[in-house]
Amino acid sequence: MTSRTRTVIFLAAVLVAAGSVVYLTNPAIIPGSTSDYDRTTLTIVDDETGDTLARVDARVADTHAKRYTGLSDTESLEAGEGMWFVHDSSDTHAYVMRDMDFPLDIIFVAENGTITTIHHAELDPEGTSESDLTRYRGTGKYVLEVPYGYTDEMDIEEGDRVVLD
């Protein structure tokens, strides 16, 4: 094999490796990445009266990558918008405000749709390390994030129900 052939093979290998790195680190082209959210509409119902309290148009975060990123790539949410996090099983989960530009209400929802916990999540101070981020904990299979104060505005409380349309 000539020196020129070895150089061509080497350069081809470098280009393939570089392309792989770009592919693996670009969420826009990774299957199941954060760029291809499904959407759903959720109805929040008063547990005592059965009245509809709110309807939320939500992006669905149903993979690890989407749950990890959450709304951190979002500049703001309008009233009636949110993100619906779907976990594999019901458990205790902790959510943080990593790289967020705005505060949120974080609503933990049991597998049967009952709201178990509501947090009004403020932003952590800029420069807070990952280990020092405030953990918002709750139990459920689902988590719904909506604009800060939305649950108060719409009179949504623990015990109310979330119904998938």
Contact map, one row per residue, 1 for C-alpha under 8 A:
111011000000000000000000000000000000000000000000000000000000000000000000000000000000000000000000000000000000000000000000000000000000000000000000000000000000000000000
111111000000000000000000000000000000000000000000000000000000000000000000000000000000000000000000000000000000000000000000000000000000000000000000000000000000000000000
111111100000000000000000000000000000000000000000000000000000000000000000000000000000000000000000000000000000000000000000000000000000000000000000000000000000000000000
011111110000000000000000000000000000000000000000000000000000000000000000000000000000000000000000000000000000000000000000000000000000000000000000000000000000000000000
111111111000000000000000000000000000000000000000000000000000000000000000000000000000000000000000000000000000000000000000000000000000000000000000000000000000000000000
111111111100000000000000000000000000000000000000000000000000000000000000000000000000000000000000000000000000000000000000000000000000000000000000000000000000000000000
001111111110000000000000000000000000000000000000000000000000000000000000000000000000000000000000000000000000000000000000000000000000000000000000000000000000000000000
000111111111000000000000000000000000000000000000000000000000000000000000000000000000000000000000000000000000000000000000000000000000000000000000000000000000000000000
000011111111100000000000000000000000000000000000000000000000000000000000000000000000000000000000000000000000000000000000000000000000000000000000000000000000000000000
000001111111110000000000000000000000000000000000000000000000000000000000000000000000000000000000000000000000000000000000000000000000000000000000000000000000000000000
000000111111111000000000000000000000000000000000000000000000000000000000000000000000000000000000000000000000000000000000000000000000000000000000000000000000000000000
000000011111111100000000000000000000000000000000000000000000000000000000000000000000000000000000000000000000000000000000000000000000000000000000000000000000000000000
000000001111111110000000000000000000000000000000000000000000000000000000000000000000000000000000000000000000000000000000000000000000000000000000000000000000000000000
000000000111111111000000000000000000000000000000000000000000000000000000000000000000000000000000000000000000000000000000000000000000000000000000000000000000000000000
000000000011111111100000000000000000000000000000000000000000000000000000000000000000000000000000000000000000000000000000000000000000000000000000000000000000000000000
000000000001111111110000000000000000000000000000000000000000000000000000000000000000000000000000000000000000000000000000000000000000000000000000000000000000000000000
000000000000111111111000000000000000000000000000000000000000000000000000000000000000000000000000000000000000000000000000000000000000000000000000000000000000000000000
000000000000011111111100000000000000000000000000000000000000000000000000000000000000000000000000000000000000000000000000000000000000000000000000000000000000000000000
000000000000001111111110000000000000000000000000000000000000000000000000000000000000000000000000000000000000000000000000000000000000000000000000000000000000000000000
000000000000000111111111000000000000000000000000000000000000000000000000000000000000000000000000000000000000000000000000000000000000000000000000000000000000000000000
000000000000000011111111100000000000000000000000000000000000000000000000000000000000000000000000000000000000000000000000000000000000000000000000000000000000000000000
000000000000000001111111110000000000000000000000000000000000000000000000000000000000000000000000000000000000000000000000000000000000000000000000000000000000000000000
000000000000000000111111110011000000000000000000000000000000000000000000000000000000000000000000000000000000000000000000000000000000000000000000000000000000000000000
000000000000000000011111111001000000000000000000000000000000000000000000000000000000000000000000000000000000000000000000000000000000000000000000000000000000000000000
000000000000000000001111111001000000000000000000000000000000000000000000000000000000000000000000000000000000000000000000000000000000000000000000000000000000000000000
000000000000000000000111111111000000000000000000000000000000000000000000000000000000000000000000000000000000000000000000000000000000000000000000000000000000000000000
000000000000000000000001111111001110000000000000000000000000000000000000000000000000000000000000000000000000000000000000000000000000000000000000000000000000000000000
000000000000000000000000011111001111000000000000000000000000000000000000000000000000000000000000000000000000000000000000000000000000000000000000000000000000000000000
000000000000000000000010011111101000000000000000000000000000000000000000000000000000000000000000000000000000000000000000000000000000000000000000000000000000000000000
000000000000000000000011111111111000000000000000000000000000000000000000000000000000000000000000000000000000000000000000000000000000000000000000000000000000000000000
000000000000000000000000000011111000000000000000000000000000000000000000000000000000000000000000000000000000000000000000000000000000000000000000000000000000000000000
000000000000000000000000000001111111000000000000000000000000001011000000000000000000000000000000000000000000000000000000000000000000000000000000000000000000000000000
000000000000000000000000001111111111000000000000000000000000001011000000000000000000000000000000000000000000000000000000000000000000000000000000000000000000000000000
000000000000000000000000001100011111100000000000000000000000100011001000000000000000000000000000000000000000000000000000000000000000000000000000000000000000000000000
000000000000000000000000001100011111100000000000000000000000000000000000000000000000000000000000000000000000000000000000000000000000000000000000000000000000000000000
000000000000000000000000000100011111110000000000000000000000000000000000000000000000000000000000000000000000000000000000000000000000000000000000000000000000000000000
000000000000000000000000000000000111111000000000000000000011100000000000000000000000000000000000000000000000000000000000000000000000000000000000000000000000000000000
000000000000000000000000000000000001111100000000000000000011000000000000000000000000000000000000000000000000000000000000000000000000000000000000000000000000000000000
000000000000000000000000000000000000111110000000000000001111000000000000000000000000000000000000000000000000000000000000000000000000000000000000000000000000000000000
000000000000000000000000000000000000011111000000000000001111000000000000000000000000000000000000000000000000000000000000000000000000000000000000000000000000000000011
000000000000000000000000000000000000001111100000000000111100000000000000000000000000000000000000000000000000000000000000000000000000000000000000000000000000000000011
000000000000000000000000000000000000000111110000000000111100000000000000000000000000000000000000000000000000000000000000000000000000000000000000000000000000000001111
000000000000000000000000000000000000000011111000000111110000000000000000000000000000000000000000000000000000000000000000000000000000000000000000000000000000000001111
000000000000000000000000000000000000000001111100000111110000000000000000000000000000000000000000000000000000000000000000000000000000000000000000000000000001000111100
000000000000000000000000000000000000000000111110011111000000000000000000000000000000000000000000000000000000000000000000000000000000000000000000000000000000000111100
000000000000000000000000000000000000000000011111111110000000000000000000000000000000000000000000000000000000000000000000000000000000000000000000000000000001000110000
000000000000000000000000000000000000000000001111111000000000000000000000000000000000000000000000000000000000000000000000000000000000000000000000000000000000001110000
000000000000000000000000000000000000000000000111110000000000000000000000000000000000000000000000000000000000000000000000000000000000000000000000000000000000000100000
000000000000000000000000000000000000000000000111111000000000000000000000000000000000000000000000000000000000000000000000000000000000000000000000000000000000000000000
000000000000000000000000000000000000000000001111111100000000000000000000000000000000000000000000000000000000000000000000000000000000000000000000000000000000000000000
000000000000000000000000000000000000000000001110111110000000000000000000000000000000000000000000000000000000000000000000000000000000000000000000000000000000000000000
000000000000000000000000000000000000000000111100011111100000000000000000000000000000000000000000000000000000000000000000000000000000000000000000000000000000000000000
000000000000000000000000000000000000000000111100001111100000000000000000000000000000000000000000000000000000000000000000000000000000000000000000000000000111000000000
000000000000000000000000000000000000000000111000000111110000000000000000000000010000000000000000000000000000000000000000000000000000000000000000000000000100000000000
000000000000000000000000000000000000000011110000000111111000000000000000000000010000000000000000000000000000000000000000000000000000000000000000000000000000000000000
000000000000000000000000000000000000000011110000000001111100000000000000000000011100000000000000000000000000000000000000000000000000000000000000000000000000000000000
000000000000000000000000000000000000001111000000000000111110000000000000000000011100000000000000000000000000000000000000000000000000000000000000000000000000000000000
000000000000000000000000000000000000001111000000000000011111000000000000000000001111000000000000000000000000000000000000000000000000000000000000000000000000000000000
000000000000000000000000000000000000111100000000000000001111100000000000000000000111000000000000000000000000000000000000000000000000000000000000000000000000000000000
000000000000000000000000000000000000111100000000000000000111110000000000000000000011110000000000000000000000000000000000000000000000000000000000000000000000000000000
000000000000000000000000000000000100100000000000000000000011111001100100000000000011110000000000000000000000000000000000000000000000000000000000000000000000000000000
000000000000000000000000000000000000000000000000000000000001111101100000000000000000111000000000000000000000000000000000000000000000000000000000000000000000000000000
000000000000000000000000000000011000000000000000000000000000111111100000000000000000010000000000000000000000000000000000000000000000000000000000000000000000000000000
000000000000000000000000000000000000000000000000000000000000011111110000000000000000000000000000000000000000000000000000000000000000000000000000000000000000000000000
000000000000000000000000000000011100000000000000000000000000001111111000000000000000000000000000000000000000000000000000000000000000000000000000000000000000000000000
000000000000000000000000000000011100000000000000000000000000111111111100000000000000000000000000000000000000000000000000000000000000000000000000000000000000000000000
000000000000000000000000000000000000000000000000000000000000111111111100000000000000100000000000000000000000000000000000000000000000000000000000000000000000000000000
000000000000000000000000000000000000000000000000000000000000000111111100000000000000000000000000000000000000000000000000000000000000000000000000000000000000000000000
000000000000000000000000000000000100000000000000000000000000000011111111100000000000000000000000000000000000000000000000000000000000000000000000000000000000000000000
000000000000000000000000000000000000000000000000000000000000100001111111100000000010000000000000000000000000000000000000000000000000000000000000000000000000000000000
000000000000000000000000000000000000000000000000000000000000000000001111110000000010000000000000000100000000000000000000000000000000000000000000000000000000000000000
000000000000000000000000000000000000000000000000000000000000000000001111111000000000000000000000111110000000000000000000000000000000000000000000000000000000000000000
000000000000000000000000000000000000000000000000000000000000000000001111111000000000000000000000001100000000000000000000000000000000000000000000000000000000000000000
000000000000000000000000000000000000000000000000000000000000000000000011111110000000000000000000000110000000000000000000000000000000000000000000000000000000000000000
000000000000000000000000000000000000000000000000000000000000000000000001111110000000000000000000000011000000000000000000000000000000000000000000000000000000000000000
000000000000000000000000000000000000000000000000000000000000000000000000011111000000000000000000000011000000000000000000000000000000000000000000000000000000000000000
000000000000000000000000000000000000000000000000000000000000000000000000011111101100000000000000000000000000000000000000000000000000000000000000011000000000000000000
000000000000000000000000000000000000000000000000000000000000000000000000000111111000000000000000000000000000000000000000000000000000000000000000001000000000000000000
000000000000000000000000000000000000000000000000000000000000000000000000000011111000000000000000000000000000000000000000000000000000000000000000011001000000000000000
000000000000000000000000000000000000000000000000000001111000000000000000000001111100000000000000000000000000000000000000000000000000000000000000010000000000000000000
000000000000000000000000000000000000000000000000000000011100000000000000000011111110000000000000000000000000000000000000000000000000000000000000011000000000000000000
000000000000000000000000000000000000000000000000000000011110000000000000000010011111000000000000000000000000000000000000000000000000000000000001111000000000000000000
000000000000000000000000000000000000000000000000000000000111100000000110000000001111100000000000000000000000000000000000000000000000000000000001110000000000000000000
000000000000000000000000000000000000000000000000000000000111100000000000000000000111110000000000000000000000000000000000000000000000000000000111100000000000000000000
000000000000000000000000000000000000000000000000000000000001110000100000000000000011111000000000000000000000000000000000000000000000000000000111000000000000000000000
000000000000000000000000000000000000000000000000000000000001111000000000000000000001111100000000000000000000000000000000000000000000000000001110000000000000000000000
000000000000000000000000000000000000000000000000000000000000010000000000000000000000111111000000000000000000000000000000000000000000000000001100000000000000000000000
000000000000000000000000000000000000000000000000000000000000000000000000000000000000011111000000000000000000000000000000000000000000000000001000000000000000000000000
000000000000000000000000000000000000000000000000000000000000000000000000000000000000001111100000000000000000000000000000000000000000000000011000000000000000000000000
000000000000000000000000000000000000000000000000000000000000000000000000000000000000001111110000000000000000011000000000000000000000000000111100000000000000000000000
000000000000000000000000000000000000000000000000000000000000000000000000000000000000000011111000000000000000000000000000000000000000000000111000000000000000000000000
000000000000000000000000000000000000000000000000000000000000000000000000000000000000000001111100000000000000000000000000000000000000000011110000000000000000000000000
000000000000000000000000000000000000000000000000000000000000000000000000000000000000000000111110000000000000000000000000000000000000000011110000000000000000000000000
000000000000000000000000000000000000000000000000000000000000000000000000000000000000000000011111000000000000000000000000000000000000001111000000000000000000000000000
000000000000000000000000000000000000000000000000000000000000000000000000000000000000000000001111100000000000000000000000000000000000001110000000000000000000000000000
000000000000000000000000000000000000000000000000000000000000000000000000000000000000000000000111110000000000000000000000000000000000111100000000000000000000000000000
000000000000000000000000000000000000000000000000000000000000000000000001000000000000000000000011111100100000000000000000111100000000110000000000000000000000000000000
000000000000000000000000000000000000000000000000000000000000000000000001000000000000000000000001111100000000000000000000000000000100100000000000000000000000000000000
000000000000000000000000000000000000000000000000000000000000000000000001100000000000000000000000111110000000000000000000000000000000000000000000000000000000000000000
000000000000000000000000000000000000000000000000000000000000000000000011110000000000000000000000111111100000000000000000001000000000000000000000000000000000000000000
000000000000000000000000000000000000000000000000000000000000000000000001011100000000000000000000001111100000000000000000001000000000000000000000000000000000000000000
000000000000000000000000000000000000000000000000000000000000000000000000001100000000000000000000000111110000000000000000011000000000000000000000000000000000000000000
000000000000000000000000000000000000000000000000000000000000000000000000000000000000000000000000100111111000000000000001111000000000000000000000001100000000000000000
000000000000000000000000000000000000000000000000000000000000000000000000000000000000000000000000000001111100000000000001110000000000000000000000111110000000000000000
000000000000000000000000000000000000000000000000000000000000000000000000000000000000000000000000000000111110000000000111100000000000000000000000111111100000000000000
000000000000000000000000000000000000000000000000000000000000000000000000000000000000000000000000000000011111000000000111100000000000000100000011110000000000000000000
000000000000000000000000000000000000000000000000000000000000000000000000000000000000000000000000000000001111100000111110000000000000000000000011100000000000000000000
000000000000000000000000000000000000000000000000000000000000000000000000000000000000000000000000000000000111110000111100000000000000000001111111000000000000000000000
000000000000000000000000000000000000000000000000000000000000000000000000000000000000000000000000000000000011111111111000000000000000000000111111000000000000000001000
000000000000000000000000000000000000000000000000000000000000000000000000000000000000000001000000000000000001111111110000000000000000000000111100000000000000000000000
000000000000000000000000000000000000000000000000000000000000000000000000000000000000000001000000000000000000111111000000000000000000000000011100000000000000000000000
000000000000000000000000000000000000000000000000000000000000000000000000000000000000000000000000000000000000111111000000000000000000000000000000000000000000000000000
000000000000000000000000000000000000000000000000000000000000000000000000000000000000000000000000000000000000111111100000000000000000000000000000000000000000000011100
000000000000000000000000000000000000000000000000000000000000000000000000000000000000000000000000000000000000111111110000000000000000000000000000000000000000011111000
000000000000000000000000000000000000000000000000000000000000000000000000000000000000000000000000000000000011110011111100000000000000000000000000000000000000111111000
000000000000000000000000000000000000000000000000000000000000000000000000000000000000000000000000000000000011110001111100000000000000000001110000000000000000011000000
000000000000000000000000000000000000000000000000000000000000000000000000000000000000000000000000000000000011100000111110000000000000000001100000000000000000010000000
000000000000000000000000000000000000000000000000000000000000000000000000000000000000000000000000000000001111000000111111000000000000000000000000000000000000110000000
000000000000000000000000000000000000000000000000000000000000000000000000000000000000000000000000000000001110000000001111100000000000000100000000000000000000000000000
000000000000000000000000000000000000000000000000000000000000000000000000000000000000000000000000000000111100000000000111110000000000000000000000000110000000000000000
000000000000000000000000000000000000000000000000000000000000000000000000000000000000000000000000100000111100000000000011111000000000000100000000000100000000000000000
000000000000000000000000000000000000000000000000000000000000000000000000000000000000000000000000100001110000000000000001111100000000000000000000000000000000000000000
000000000000000000000000000000000000000000000000000000000000000000000000000000000000000000000000100111100000000000000000111110000000000000000000000000000000000000000
000000000000000000000000000000000000000000000000000000000000000000000000000000000000000000000000100000000000000000000000011111010000110000000000000000000000000000000
000000000000000000000000000000000000000000000000000000000000000000000000000000000000000000000000000000000000000000000000001111110000000000000000000000000000000000000
000000000000000000000000000000000000000000000000000000000000000000000000000000000000000000000000000000000000000000000000000111110000000000000000000000000000000000000
000000000000000000000000000000000000000000000000000000000000000000000000000000000000000000000000000000000000000000000000000011111000000000000000000000000000000000000
000000000000000000000000000000000000000000000000000000000000000000000000000000000000000000000000000000000000000000000000000111111101100000000000000000000000000000000
000000000000000000000000000000000000000000000000000000000000000000000000000000000000000000000000000000000000000000000000000000111111100000000000000000000000000000000
000000000000000000000000000000000000000000000000000000000000000000000000000000000000000000000000010000000000000000000000000000011111100000000000000000000000000000000
000000000000000000000000000000000000000000000000000000000000000000000000000000000000000000000000000000000000000000000000000000001111100000000000000000000000000000000
000000000000000000000000000000000000000000000000000000000000000000000000000000000000000000000000000000000000000000000000000000011111110000000000000000000000000000000
000000000000000000000000000000000000000000000000000000000000000000000000000000000000000000000001110000000000000000000000000100011111111000000000000000000000000000000
000000000000000000000000000000000000000000000000000000000000000000000000000000000000000000000001100000000000000000000000000100000001111100000000000000000000000000000
000000000000000000000000000000000000000000000000000000000000000000000000000000000000000000000111000000000000000000000000000000000000111110000000000000000000000000000
000000000000000000000000000000000000000000000000000000000000000000000000000000000000000000000111000000000100000000000010100000000000011111000000000000000000000000000
000000000000000000000000000000000000000000000000000000000000000000000000000000000000000000011110000000000000000000000000000000000000001111100000000000000000000000000
000000000000000000000000000000000000000000000000000000000000000000000000000000000000000000011100000000000001000000011000000000000000000111110000000000000000000000000
000000000000000000000000000000000000000000000000000000000000000000000000000000000000000001111000000000000001110000011000000000000000000011111000000000000000000000000
000000000000000000000000000000000000000000000000000000000000000000000000000000000000000011111000000000000001111000010000000000000000000001111110000000000000000000000
000000000000000000000000000000000000000000000000000000000000000000000000000000000000011111100000000000000001111000000000000000000000000000111110000000000000000000000
000000000000000000000000000000000000000000000000000000000000000000000000000000000001111001000000000000000001111000000000000000000000000000011111000000000000000000000
000000000000000000000000000000000000000000000000000000000000000000000000000000000001110000000000000000000111100000000000000000000000000000011111100000000000000000000
000000000000000000000000000000000000000000000000000000000000000000000000000000000111100000000000000000000111100000000000000000000000000000000111110000000000000000000
000000000000000000000000000000000000000000000000000000000000000000000000000000000111000000000000000000011110000000000000000000000000000000000011111000000000000000000
000000000000000000000000000000000000000000000000000000000000000000000000000010111110000000000000000000011100000000000000000000000000000000000001111101000000000000000
000000000000000000000000000000000000000000000000000000000000000000000000000011101100000000000000000000111000000000000000000000000000000000000000111111000000000000000
000000000000000000000000000000000000000000000000000000000000000000000000000000000000000000000000000000111000000000000001100000000000000000000000011111100000000000000
000000000000000000000000000000000000000000000000000000000000000000000000000000000000000000000000000000011000000000000001000000000000000000000000001111111000000000000
000000000000000000000000000000000000000000000000000000000000000000000000000000100000000000000000000000001000000000000000000000000000000000000000011111111100000000000
000000000000000000000000000000000000000000000000000000000000000000000000000000000000000000000000000000001000000000000000000000000000000000000000000111111111100000000
000000000000000000000000000000000000000000000000000000000000000000000000000000000000000000000000000000000000000000000000000000000000000000000000000011111111000000000
000000000000000000000000000000000000000000000000000000000000000000000000000000000000000000000000000000000000000000000000000000000000000000000000000011111111000000000
000000000000000000000000000000000000000000000000000011000000000000000000000000000000000000000000000000000000000000000000000000000000000000000000000001111111000000000
000000000000000000000000000000000000000000000000000010000000000000000000000000000000000000000000000000000000000000000000000000000000000000000000000000111111100000000
000000000000000000000000000000000000000000010100000010000000000000000000000000000000000000000000000000000000000000000000000000000000000000000000000000111111110100000
000000000000000000000000000000000000000000000000000000000000000000000000000000000000000000000000000000000000000000100100000000000000000000000000000000100011111100000
000000000000000000000000000000000000000000000000000000000000000000000000000000000000000000000000000000000000000001111100000000000000000000000000000000000001111100000
000000000000000000000000000000000000000000000010000000000000000000000000000000000000000000000000000000000000000001110000000000000000000000000000000000000000111110000
000000000000000000000000000000000000000000011111000000000000000000000000000000000000000000000000000000000000000001100000000000000000000000000000000000000001111111000
000000000000000000000000000000000000000000011110000000000000000000000000000000000000000000000000000000000000000011100000000000000000000000000000000000000000001111100
000000000000000000000000000000000000000001111000000000000000000000000000000000000000000000000000000000000000100011100000000000000000000000000000000000000000000111110
000000000000000000000000000000000000000001111000000000000000000000000000000000000000000000000000000000000000000010000000000000000000000000000000000000000000000011111
000000000000000000000000000000000000000111100000000000000000000000000000000000000000000000000000000000000000000000000000000000000000000000000000000000000000000001111
000000000000000000000000000000000000000111100000000000000000000000000000000000000000000000000000000000000000000000000000000000000000000000000000000000000000000000111
